[in-house]
Amino acid sequence: MAASTLWWVLAGAAVALELVSGTFYLLMLALGLAAGALAAHAGAGVPVQLVAAALVGGGAVGAWHLVRGRRPAGLEARANPDVNLDVGETVTVDAWHADGTAQVRYRGAQWTVSHAPGSAPSTGLHRVREVVGNRLVVEKI
């Protein structure tokens, strides 16, 4: 079997493993394996093929790690409106209890709400900031 064929088979295996595992890093390593295959097609020796694969694959992994590190951290699921559809909805609080909670009617059921940290409990219209367990954390609009 030609060296380039082995490199292409390894690159294909890395892509297949990435599809199963969902890690983007295996695609970066597959780029390195493809660079080794291209070096083999160019007639380079095995040491040059290994160096090409290591430099391209390692460089791609390092670059992807830097790109991911610079992205702002995503919201937790309990406060992310893409995950929890209650976040951002509005409820009306008529009265607060002494323990800092209130009962509101929301989506056809009674819900316990608490005010967001740093905000004073007041009556009126509130926006759901996050959902903690079966409790809505709200802030005044």
Order of alpha helices (4+ residues) and beta strands (2+ residues): alpha-alpha-alpha-beta-beta-beta-beta-beta
